[in-house]
Amino acid sequence: MAQDASRPDFWETRYRDRVTPWDAGGAPERFVDWARGLPRGSRVLVPGCGSAHEVRVLAEGGAHVLAIDFSTAAVALARERLGSLAHRVVEADFFHFDAGEGFDAVYERAFLCALPRHLWPAYGQRMAEVLQPGGQLSGYFFFDHNTRGPPFGTSEQTLYTLLGSAFSLERDEAVAGSLPMFEGKERWQQWRRRDTDAARPSGPATLHGMSRR
């Protein structure tokens, strides 16, 4: 079994064998509250979507949602579960897909923590590229000092290093009902993308997107 979490085959094996302890089996409550507050017609990206449970909530709320994953098995599973909404899920690499004019919001859950830490700088850069000025990066962030992973835990200082030049932190809340692997270590955060030079593309990204749910 491949052990490099930056490669699709690492995740492909897990989805094919249904070894997915990060899969909540549905959309979490805090996410549902956030999704219901989005303006109708918002363009929302769900990167590393895995089983893509959140797509139905977003679509039924009037969002134009795109969910992407670079694992063929994850995409197949998500499409099977979504039925008539299967077209909202696309096999694509977060760091290379065409984001068009950009998104109003990106939903994060167990995506950053699926990336080995040395790849994280590209995450911050790419988030700034795919979001419109004023757009939001919102979701669950995993805080842990364990050096092993995935999941790879972050810290408050590390997140500010990754996102602080292009984003402002607007909300930071403890959450309940986390899965055992995340329990007591997740926080709900909402980051607002500023319109600064630091938030604009500086060159092509070279890393791979992650599957994580």
Number of C-alpha atoms within 10 A of each C-alpha: 8 11 9 13 19 17 18 20 18 17 29 19 16 16 23 15 10 13 11 15 13 17 17 14 11 12 15 15 12 15 19 14 10 14 22 15 9 17 12 15 13 18 22 26 26 22 28 30 31 31 29 29 19 20 26 21 17 23 19 13 18 17 22 18 24 22 26 27 28 25 28 19 23 29 27 18 17 24 19 13 15 18 10 10 16 19 11 18 25 18 18 21 20 25 22 14 12 11 14 7 11 18 24 23 27 24 22 22 23 27 25 27 22 23 26 19 15 7 14 19 12 17 21 21 22 21 25 28 22 25 26 21 20 16 23 26 25 22 21 26 25 23 20 17 10 11 12 10 13 17 23 20 25 20 13 9 9 13 15 15 12 16 22 19 17 23 26 17 17 11 12 15 12 11 15 14 13 16 13 10 12 19 13 16 17 24 20 19 18 24 22 23 26 21 15 12 10 15 24 19 14 11 7 10 14 10 18 20 26 31 32 28 23
